[in-house]
Amino acid sequence: APSSSSTQQRARRVTRSAARSNGRSARLRLCSAEAMKGNVSRLVSLHREALIDPHGGSARKQEIEELTRDTNAMGAQVRNQLRELDAELGAMLAKDAEAEQQSAYKIKRNMHATLTKKFLAQMQDYSDAQTSYKRRVEETARRQFRIVTGRRRRGQPG
């Protein structure tokens, strides 16, 4: 039978390994969140360039579409990772009623709350960027229509 000290050493190794794994998991979530932030910044820049392009931004549209697809995929990935972390927290509580008092649970709970808050803020920024671009494209189209038709306001003769 293994000695008590070797069992304790093995338990410490497993705990350290789990902590490193959780740290990697958190870094992956943060990396995805940071990549999303970079994508949103790049989208805002591309939107701006597309709107001032005299050719209607057609050269930028494909890049905007690809970046939008990538950002949506990243958002789904981060959302799923946050759900997994939430499930881990629930499993910890189901396994041990006193898990709320353990530091590992508290760390994961705080990490989940922080990452969720950052993710929601980034998704709001992304949504705002998309909404702003759509509104500005519509305004540009209306302005161009008025120029072509010679009308300044609805109902006024050109």
Secondary structure as UniProt FT lines:
FT   HELIX           4..52
FT   TURN            54..57
FT   HELIX           58..95
FT   TURN            97..98
FT   HELIX           99..101
FT   HELIX           103..149
FT   TURN            154..155
//
